[in-house]
Amino acid sequence: MALPRTPRARHGLAAGALAATLALAGGGCGADDDFSLPDWDAPGQNTRVGDLMIRYAHLAEPTGDPWQPGDDVAAYVWLYNKGGGSDRLVGASSPMAASVDIVDSDGKRLSDGVEVPENDLVELEPGKDHLILRDVRQVIRGGDATEITLRFEDAGSATFGIQAQPPVYDESGAPKQ
């Protein structure tokens, strides 16, 4: 096939190729085809259970020294429900901690869990509802990983790896506080 000779024709060809590339890339492949979310540059692990996508699951980065046995460590995750109805995150556990609580932005335990409405994204993040690993059992440095299990009312449970984010360092090489 010969390439077009005029700038306008080349521009049209390039635009068409770009559109085709974006359509193919945006469509994804594999089991998550019907679960396309924008491509965020976020940390963490991804998995799914039933109609729920679990994205960017990670432990808070240690500030200063590593997390120590007995510390409470925040965990963050995004939940996207592409199902036929709402679901609810009702519990979590980890072998790294004595317990895992679902808490509100003030750290108060949410006994009813967190609703995950149909076709909606719920961000369990700092300043919002999130998870807390209570009384961790060992030292956790940035980059260390463990397992966590999330339990949903309808979708069931998902067990997957979760990693502590490496600290962010300032210009002097010291961890930012």
C-alpha positions in Angstrom: 0.0 0.0 0.0 1.4 3.4 -1.0 1.4 6.2 1.6 -0.7 9.3 0.8 1.4 12.1 -0.7 -0.6 15.1 0.6 -0.3 16.4 4.2 -4.1 16.3 4.6 -4.3 12.7 3.4 -1.4 11.7 5.7 -3.1 13.4 8.6 -6.3 11.5 8.0 -4.4 8.2 7.8 -2.6 9.0 11.0 -5.8 10.0 12.8 -7.5 6.8 11.6 -4.6 4.7 12.8 -4.6 6.5 16.2 -8.3 5.9 16.6 -8.0 2.2 15.8 -5.1 1.9 18.2 -7.0 3.6 21.0 -10.1 1.5 20.3 -8.1 -1.7 20.5 -6.2 -0.7 23.6 -9.3 0.6 25.4 -11.2 -2.6 24.7 -8.7 -4.7 26.7 -8.5 -8.4 26.5 -9.2 -11.4 28.7 -11.7 -11.8 31.5 -12.0 -8.1 32.4 -13.3 -7.0 28.9 -16.6 -5.7 30.3 -14.9 -4.0 33.1 -12.9 -1.2 31.5 -11.9 1.7 33.7 -9.6 4.6 32.8 -5.9 3.8 33.0 -5.0 5.5 36.3 -1.4 5.7 37.4 -2.0 4.4 40.9 -0.2 1.9 43.2 -1.4 -1.5 44.3 -2.8 -4.8 43.3 -5.8 -5.7 41.2 -8.3 -8.6 41.3 -12.0 -9.3 41.0 -14.7 -11.4 42.6 -18.0 -11.9 40.9 -19.0 -8.6 39.4 -16.7 -6.6 41.6 -13.4 -5.2 40.4 -10.8 -4.6 43.2 -8.2 -2.0 42.1 -5.1 -0.3 43.5 -5.2 -2.2 46.9 -2.2 -1.1 48.9 -1.0 -0.5 52.5 -0.2 3.1 53.5 3.5 3.9 53.1 5.5 4.0 56.4 6.6 7.5 57.3 10.0 7.6 58.9 10.6 4.2 60.4 8.9 1.0 59.2 5.6 0.0 60.7 6.3 -1.9 63.9 4.5 -4.9 65.6 1.4 -3.5 67.4 0.9 -0.6 64.9 -2.4 0.0 63.1 -1.8 0.4 59.4 -4.2 1.9 56.9 -5.1 0.0 53.7 -6.7 1.6 50.6 -8.6 0.1 47.7 -10.9 1.1 44.9 -14.0 -1.1 44.3 -16.0 -1.0 41.1 -19.3 -2.8 40.8 -20.4 -3.8 37.3 -23.1 -6.1 38.6 -26.8 -6.4 38.5 -27.3 -4.7 41.8 -25.5 -3.1 44.7 -23.2 -5.1 47.0 -21.6 -4.4 50.3 -18.0 -4.8 51.6 -18.8 -6.5 55.0 -15.4 -7.6 56.3 -11.7 -8.1 55.8 -8.9 -10.1 57.3 -5.2 -10.5 57.0 -2.7 -13.0 58.5 -0.4 -9.9 59.1 -2.9 -8.3 61.6 -4.9 -9.3 64.6 -8.0 -7.9 62.8 -9.0 -5.6 59.9 -11.6 -3.0 60.4 -13.6 -1.0 57.9 -13.6 2.6 59.2 -14.8 6.0 58.3 -12.7 9.1 57.6 -12.3 9.6 61.4 -11.2 6.0 62.1 -14.6 5.0 63.6 -15.5 1.4 62.8 -18.3 0.9 60.3 -20.2 -2.1 61.6 -22.4 -2.2 58.5 -19.5 -2.1 56.1 -19.5 0.0 52.9 -22.1 -0.1 50.1 -20.8 -0.6 46.6 -23.6 0.6 44.3 -24.2 -1.0 40.9 -22.1 0.6 38.1 -20.2 2.8 40.6 -16.7 3.3 41.9 -16.1 3.5 45.6 -12.7 4.8 46.6 -11.6 3.6 50.1 -8.8 6.3 50.4 -7.3 8.7 52.9 -9.9 11.1 54.2 -12.7 8.7 53.3 -13.9 5.3 54.4 -11.0 2.8 54.3 -9.5 -0.3 56.0 -7.2 -0.5 59.0 -5.0 -3.5 59.8 -5.1 -3.5 63.6 -2.1 -4.7 65.7 0.2 -5.8 62.8 2.3 -8.8 63.8 5.6 -8.0 62.2 7.7 -5.1 60.9 6.4 -3.7 57.6 8.8 -1.8 55.4 7.8 0.0 52.1 7.6 -2.7 49.5 6.8 -5.5 51.9 3.7 -7.6 51.0 1.1 -9.8 52.7 -2.3 -11.2 51.9 -5.7 -9.6 52.6 -9.1 -11.1 52.2 -12.1 -8.8 51.4 -15.6 -10.3 52.1 -18.6 -9.0 50.2 -22.3 -9.6 51.0 -23.2 -11.0 47.6 -20.0 -11.6 45.6 -18.2 -13.6 48.2 -14.6 -13.3 49.2 -11.4 -12.4 47.4 -7.9 -13.1 48.8 -4.9 -11.4 47.1 -1.6 -9.9 47.8 -1.3 -6.4 49.1 1.9 -4.3 49.4 3.1 -1.4 51.5 3.9 1.5 49.4 7.6 2.6 49.5 8.1 5.9 51.3 8.4 9.1 49.3 11.7 10.8 49.9 12.6 14.5 50.0 15.6 16.1 48.3 17.9 15.1 51.2 17.0 11.5 50.9 15.0 11.4 54.1 11.4 10.0 54.1 8.8 12.8 53.9 6.7 13.1 57.0 
